[in-house]
Amino acid sequence: MINYLKRFVKYILKKWLFKSYAFITKEYNSENSFLTIGSRMPSSRYKAVYLGKETKVTNSLKISSNILNKLESFHNKYGLVNIMDTSLATLNRDLYVMQPEFIVLEIPLPDTYEVYIKSITNDARNNLKKVQKVGFTCSISNDKTWVNTFYKDYYVQTMVDRHSEDAAVIPMWEMLSIANNPGAEFVKLFLDGICVAAALTIFENDKYICQKIGYLNGDVSLLQKGIVTAFYEFRIKRAYELGCKAIVLGGTPPFLENGVFKYKAKWQARFCPELYFNENYLLLNPFNNFCHNFLQSNSLVVFGLKNTLIVLSSKKPSESGISSNTLDDIKSWYLLSSDYIENYASEMEDLPEHLRHWYEKIY
């Protein structure tokens, strides 16, 4: 617990003491890099998808009006500039698309469980058949005193073991606040009589809200046994018992190729455009080969200049592997071009002007 507190204090210090700086994140043994302005903590998302896992934060630059005047040169050099301070991003808002670190997804529930099961993908139904053979059982608990056990033995260890230094572990007081909500309850999953996993959820306004999850002693081997599917099955059934209209699944990385996103999508999850966390204002330069390769490999779900959800992708919607239900809240889809387009089409006002030369509007 002491180690966790040290990490938490370090996180807060980094987040607030370095807002006035810009930092370069580089890939080891490579010149590939991107620039983060307004935070000492570059997004782990871009470290992973833009560079790779082996990265280091190098030179720092004091933020000034001079730095903001050099955005074009940074744009050319790095390909990706991430403005993490909203007050700075508003100075040149027409240059950026905004991608949250996480965006919330939810599953709208039809009238009956049977109708819902028919609506999910064949892959999701096959997952259910497999996990039902494992023998997980479920119980619901409203015991508020169990939050200490959940926090220490399930939640913290799972977060640290799965996400290491990037784990965004909430403090105990915040977990207590969630657990003290009138609609809060624990969904406990058992195997051979032992509670091997648990989730803290809230029933509120006809929605079943998934809050936090943990595996006993952080045992991620449960993933191979289908524990995630088991949670989906039991929480969906519980939502129907309570008369809920939807299940809120929580924050999800807004990349269509991301494994967490794809898993949630096959259960007919939908975007909640009004619910997201941690704003990243991205200045993208497809002229930069490394940036173009990034955009070629990743389909980004972002907020355009009209503050609606759009997709920047090298694939057509039919090639994305994502159901039309999940994509219903996407207002525009832009297809990446392999070459610069001198005369771009009209009606692309939600894209920054420099990106209109690199994308074609599908809808």
C-alpha positions as CSV (number, residue, x, y, z in Angstrom):
1,M,0.0,0.0,0.0
2,I,2.9,2.3,0.7
3,N,4.3,1.8,-2.8
4,Y,0.9,2.6,-4.2
5,L,0.7,5.9,-2.2
6,K,4.2,6.8,-3.5
7,R,3.1,6.2,-7.1
8,F,-0.1,8.3,-6.6
9,V,1.8,11.3,-5.1
10,K,4.3,11.0,-7.9
11,Y,1.5,11.0,-10.5
12,I,-0.1,14.2,-9.0
13,L,3.2,16.0,-8.8
14,K,4.0,15.2,-12.4
15,K,0.6,16.1,-13.6
16,W,0.5,19.6,-12.0
17,L,4.1,20.7,-11.6
18,F,5.0,20.4,-15.3
19,K,2.0,21.9,-17.0
20,S,4.2,24.8,-18.2
21,Y,6.5,22.5,-20.2
22,A,6.7,20.6,-23.4
23,F,8.4,17.1,-23.5
24,I,9.7,15.0,-26.2
25,T,9.0,11.2,-26.0
26,K,11.4,9.1,-28.1
27,E,11.5,5.5,-29.1
28,Y,14.7,3.8,-27.9
29,N,17.3,3.3,-30.6
30,S,15.3,5.4,-33.0
31,E,14.7,9.0,-34.0
32,N,10.9,8.5,-34.0
33,S,9.3,10.7,-31.4
34,F,6.3,12.9,-30.6
35,L,5.9,16.1,-28.6
36,T,3.6,16.5,-25.5
37,I,2.8,20.1,-24.5
38,G,1.3,20.8,-21.1
39,S,2.1,17.7,-19.2
40,R,5.2,15.8,-17.9
41,M,3.2,12.6,-18.4
42,P,2.9,11.8,-22.1
43,S,-0.2,9.7,-22.9
44,S,0.6,6.0,-22.5
45,R,-1.8,5.5,-25.4
46,Y,0.4,7.3,-27.9
47,K,3.6,5.8,-26.4
48,A,2.1,2.4,-27.3
49,V,0.4,3.1,-30.6
50,Y,2.5,5.9,-32.1
51,L,5.9,4.6,-30.9
52,G,6.2,1.4,-29.0
53,K,6.5,0.2,-25.4
54,E,10.3,1.0,-25.2
55,T,10.2,4.8,-24.9
56,K,11.8,7.5,-22.9
57,V,10.9,11.1,-22.1
58,T,13.8,13.3,-23.1
59,N,14.4,17.1,-23.6
60,S,12.0,19.5,-22.0
61,L,11.1,23.0,-23.2
62,K,9.6,25.8,-21.2
63,I,6.2,26.8,-22.6
64,S,6.0,30.3,-23.8
65,S,4.3,32.3,-26.6
66,N,7.4,31.4,-28.6
67,I,6.7,27.7,-28.3
68,L,3.2,28.1,-29.6
69,N,4.5,30.1,-32.5
70,K,6.7,27.2,-33.4
71,L,3.9,24.7,-33.7
72,E,4.3,24.4,-37.4
73,S,8.0,23.4,-37.1
74,F,7.1,20.9,-34.3
75,H,4.3,19.7,-36.5
76,N,6.7,19.0,-39.3
77,K,9.4,17.5,-37.2
78,Y,7.4,15.1,-35.0
79,G,4.3,14.4,-37.0
80,L,2.3,14.2,-33.8
81,V,2.0,17.0,-31.2
82,N,-0.3,16.4,-28.3
83,I,-1.6,19.4,-26.4
84,M,-2.8,18.2,-23.0
85,D,-3.6,21.6,-21.5
86,T,-7.1,22.7,-22.7
87,S,-6.3,26.4,-22.1
88,L,-3.4,26.2,-24.5
89,A,-5.4,24.2,-27.1
90,T,-8.1,26.9,-27.3
91,L,-5.5,29.3,-28.7
92,N,-5.2,27.3,-31.9
93,R,-8.3,25.1,-31.7
94,D,-8.8,25.0,-35.5
95,L,-5.6,23.1,-35.9
96,Y,-6.5,20.1,-33.8
97,V,-8.8,17.1,-33.5
98,M,-9.6,16.1,-29.9
99,Q,-9.2,12.5,-28.9
100,P,-10.1,11.6,-25.3
101,E,-7.9,9.1,-23.5
102,F,-11.1,7.2,-22.9
103,I,-14.7,7.5,-24.2
104,V,-17.6,5.7,-22.5
105,L,-19.6,3.0,-24.2
106,E,-23.0,1.6,-23.2
107,I,-25.2,-1.3,-24.2
108,P,-28.8,-0.3,-24.9
109,L,-31.0,-3.2,-23.6
110,P,-34.1,-4.3,-25.6
111,D,-37.2,-5.6,-23.8
112,T,-36.0,-9.0,-22.9
113,Y,-32.7,-10.9,-22.4
114,E,-33.6,-13.4,-25.1
115,V,-34.0,-10.6,-27.7
116,Y,-30.7,-9.0,-26.6
117,I,-28.8,-12.3,-26.9
118,K,-30.1,-12.7,-30.5
119,S,-28.7,-9.2,-31.3
120,I,-25.1,-9.8,-30.3
121,T,-22.4,-11.2,-32.6
122,N,-21.8,-14.9,-33.2
123,D,-18.4,-14.5,-31.5
124,A,-20.0,-13.1,-28.3
125,R,-22.6,-16.0,-28.2
126,N,-19.7,-18.5,-28.7
127,N,-17.9,-16.8,-25.8
128,L,-21.0,-17.3,-23.6
129,K,-21.2,-21.0,-24.5
130,K,-17.6,-21.6,-23.6
131,V,-17.6,-19.7,-20.3
132,Q,-20.8,-21.5,-19.2
133,K,-18.8,-24.8,-19.2
134,V,-16.3,-23.3,-16.7
135,G,-18.7,-23.2,-13.9
136,F,-18.6,-19.6,-12.6
137,T,-21.4,-18.7,-10.2
138,C,-22.5,-15.2,-9.1
139,S,-23.9,-13.5,-6.0
140,I,-24.9,-9.9,-5.4
141,S,-23.7,-8.1,-2.2
142,N,-24.7,-4.8,-0.7
143,D,-22.2,-5.1,2.1
144,K,-20.5,-1.7,2.2
145,T,-17.8,-2.9,4.7
146,W,-16.5,-5.3,2.0
147,V,-15.1,-2.3,0.0
148,N,-11.8,-2.5,2.0
149,T,-11.3,-6.1,0.9
150,F,-12.3,-5.4,-2.6
151,Y,-9.9,-2.4,-2.8
152,K,-6.8,-4.1,-1.3
153,D,-7.2,-7.8,-2.5
154,Y,-8.9,-7.3,-5.8
155,Y,-8.8,-3.9,-7.4
156,V,-5.4,-2.4,-6.6
157,Q,-3.5,-5.6,-7.4
158,T,-5.3,-6.2,-10.6
159,M,-4.6,-2.6,-11.8
160,V,-1.0,-2.7,-11.0
161,D,-0.4,-6.2,-12.4
162,R,-2.2,-5.4,-15.6
163,H,-1.1,-1.8,-16.3
164,S,2.2,-1.5,-14.3
165,E,3.3,2.2,-14.2
166,D,0.4,3.3,-16.4
167,A,-2.2,2.1,-13.8
168,A,-4.6,4.9,-13.0
169,V,-5.5,3.6,-9.5
170,I,-8.1,5.7,-7.7
171,P,-7.5,6.4,-4.0
172,M,-9.4,4.6,-1.3
173,W,-11.5,7.6,-0.4
174,E,-12.8,7.7,-4.0
175,M,-13.7,4.0,-3.9
176,L,-15.5,4.5,-0.6
177,S,-17.5,7.4,-2.2
178,I,-18.6,5.1,-5.1
179,A,-19.5,2.2,-2.7
180,N,-21.6,4.6,-0.6
181,N,-23.8,5.4,-3.5
182,P,-27.4,4.3,-2.7
183,G,-27.5,2.1,-5.8
184,A,-24.0,0.5,-5.4
185,E,-23.5,-3.2,-5.1
186,F,-20.8,-5.8,-5.7
187,V,-21.2,-8.5,-8.3
188,K,-19.1,-11.4,-7.0
189,L,-18.0,-14.3,-9.2
190,F,-17.1,-17.6,-7.6
191,L,-15.2,-20.7,-8.8
192,D,-15.0,-23.8,-6.6
193,G,-16.6,-21.8,-3.8
194,I,-14.0,-19.0,-3.8
195,C,-14.8,-15.4,-4.8
196,V,-12.2,-15.1,-7.5
197,A,-13.4,-11.7,-8.9
198,A,-15.7,-8.9,-8.2
199,A,-17.1,-5.7,-9.7
200,L,-18.4,-2.6,-8.1
201,T,-21.5,-1.4,-10.0
202,I,-24.2,1.3,-9.5
203,F,-27.9,1.1,-10.4
204,E,-29.0,4.7,-11.2
205,N,-31.6,6.3,-13.5
206,D,-32.5,3.0,-15.3
207,K,-28.8,2.3,-16.0
208,Y,-26.5,-0.3,-14.6
209,I,-23.1,1.4,-14.4
210,C,-19.9,-0.7,-14.3
211,Q,-17.5,1.1,-12.1
212,K,-14.5,-0.9,-10.9
213,I,-13.4,-4.5,-11.3
214,G,-10.7,-6.7,-9.7
215,Y,-9.4,-10.3,-9.6
216,L,-8.4,-12.0,-6.4
217,N,-4.7,-11.2,-5.8
218,G,-4.6,-9.7,-9.3
219,D,-4.8,-13.2,-10.8
220,V,-4.9,-12.4,-14.6
221,S,-4.9,-16.1,-15.4
222,L,-8.7,-15.9,-14.9
223,L,-8.8,-14.1,-18.3
224,Q,-8.0,-17.4,-20.0
225,K,-11.0,-19.0,-18.2
226,G,-13.3,-16.3,-19.6
227,I,-13.8,-14.2,-16.5
228,V,-14.6,-11.1,-18.7
229,T,-17.4,-12.9,-20.5
230,A,-18.7,-14.2,-17.2
231,F,-18.9,-10.6,-15.9
232,Y,-20.8,-9.6,-19.1
233,E,-23.3,-12.5,-18.7
234,F,-24.1,-11.9,-15.0
235,R,-24.2,-8.1,-15.1
236,I,-26.5,-8.1,-18.1
237,K,-28.8,-10.6,-16.4
238,R,-28.7,-8.5,-13.2
239,A,-29.5,-5.3,-15.3
240,Y,-32.6,-7.0,-16.6
241,E,-33.6,-8.1,-13.0
242,L,-33.4,-4.4,-12.0
243,G,-35.4,-3.2,-15.0
244,C,-32.5,-1.3,-16.5
245,K,-32.6,0.2,-20.0
246,A,-28.8,0.2,-20.6
247,I,-25.5,-1.0,-19.2
248,V,-22.7,1.6,-19.0
249,L,-19.4,-0.1,-19.6
250,G,-17.0,2.7,-18.7
251,G,-14.0,4.3,-20.4
252,T,-12.7,2.7,-23.6
253,P,-9.7,3.6,-25.8
254,P,-11.1,5.4,-28.9
255,F,-9.3,3.3,-31.6
256,L,-11.4,0.9,-33.7
257,E,-8.5,-1.7,-33.7
258,N,-8.1,-1.6,-29.9
259,G,-8.8,-5.0,-28.4
260,V,-10.9,-3.6,-25.5
261,F,-13.0,-1.5,-27.9
262,K,-13.6,-4.5,-30.3
263,Y,-14.6,-6.7,-27.4
264,K,-17.2,-4.3,-26.1
265,A,-18.4,-3.6,-29.6
266,K,-19.4,-7.3,-30.3
267,W,-21.9,-6.9,-27.4
268,Q,-23.6,-4.1,-29.3
269,A,-22.1,-1.3,-27.3
270,R,-22.7,2.3,-28.4
271,F,-20.7,5.5,-27.9
272,C,-21.7,8.0,-25.2
273,P,-20.2,11.1,-26.9
274,E,-20.9,13.3,-23.9
275,L,-18.9,11.1,-21.5
276,Y,-15.1,11.0,-21.9
277,F,-11.9,11.5,-19.9
278,N,-8.6,13.3,-20.4
279,E,-8.6,15.5,-23.5
280,N,-5.8,15.1,-26.1
281,Y,-5.7,17.8,-28.7
282,L,-3.8,16.3,-31.6
283,L,-1.8,18.2,-34.2
284,L,-1.3,15.6,-37.0
285,N,0.9,15.8,-40.0
286,P,0.5,13.1,-42.6
287,F,3.3,14.6,-44.6
288,N,5.5,13.0,-41.9
289,N,6.0,9.4,-43.0
290,F,5.9,8.1,-39.5
291,C,2.7,9.9,-38.7
292,H,1.2,8.7,-42.0
293,N,2.0,5.1,-41.1
294,F,0.4,5.7,-37.7
295,L,-2.8,6.9,-39.4
296,Q,-2.6,4.0,-41.8
297,S,-2.5,1.4,-39.0
298,N,-5.0,3.0,-36.6
299,S,-8.6,4.2,-37.0
300,L,-9.0,7.2,-34.6
301,V,-12.3,8.1,-33.1
302,V,-12.0,11.9,-32.4
303,F,-14.0,15.0,-32.0
304,G,-13.8,17.2,-35.0
305,L,-14.1,21.0,-35.2
306,K,-17.9,20.8,-34.9
307,N,-17.5,18.8,-31.6
308,T,-19.1,15.7,-33.1
309,L,-17.6,12.2,-33.2
310,I,-15.8,11.4,-36.5
311,V,-13.5,8.6,-37.6
312,L,-10.1,9.0,-39.3
313,S,-9.3,5.7,-40.9
314,S,-7.5,4.0,-43.8
315,K,-10.5,1.5,-43.9
316,K,-14.0,1.9,-45.2
317,P,-16.8,1.4,-42.5
318,S,-17.6,-2.0,-44.1
319,E,-13.9,-3.0,-43.7
320,S,-13.6,-2.0,-40.0
321,G,-15.2,-5.1,-38.5
322,I,-17.4,-3.0,-36.3
323,S,-21.2,-3.3,-36.4
324,S,-23.4,-0.5,-37.8
325,N,-25.1,-0.3,-34.3
326,T,-21.8,0.7,-32.6
327,L,-21.0,3.2,-35.4
328,D,-24.4,4.9,-35.3
329,D,-23.1,7.8,-33.3
330,I,-20.2,8.5,-35.7
331,K,-21.3,11.6,-37.6
332,S,-18.6,11.5,-40.3
333,W,-16.1,9.0,-41.6
334,Y,-12.9,10.1,-43.4
335,L,-10.8,7.8,-45.5
336,L,-7.0,8.3,-45.5
337,S,-5.4,9.0,-48.9
338,S,-2.0,7.7,-49.8
339,D,-1.1,11.0,-51.4
340,Y,-1.6,14.7,-50.8
341,I,-4.9,15.9,-52.4
342,E,-4.4,19.4,-53.9
343,N,-8.1,20.2,-54.4
344,Y,-10.1,18.6,-51.6
345,A,-13.9,18.2,-51.6
346,S,-16.3,20.5,-49.9
347,E,-18.3,19.8,-46.7
348,M,-15.3,18.8,-44.6
349,E,-15.6,21.7,-42.1
350,D,-15.2,19.4,-39.1
351,L,-11.6,18.6,-40.2
352,P,-8.7,21.0,-39.6
353,E,-7.8,22.5,-43.0
354,H,-4.4,20.8,-43.4
355,L,-6.0,17.4,-42.9
356,R,-8.6,17.9,-45.6
357,H,-5.7,17.5,-48.1
358,W,-5.2,13.9,-46.8
359,Y,-8.8,12.5,-46.3
360,E,-11.8,11.8,-48.4
361,K,-15.2,12.0,-46.8
362,I,-17.2,8.7,-46.9
363,Y,-20.3,10.2,-45.2
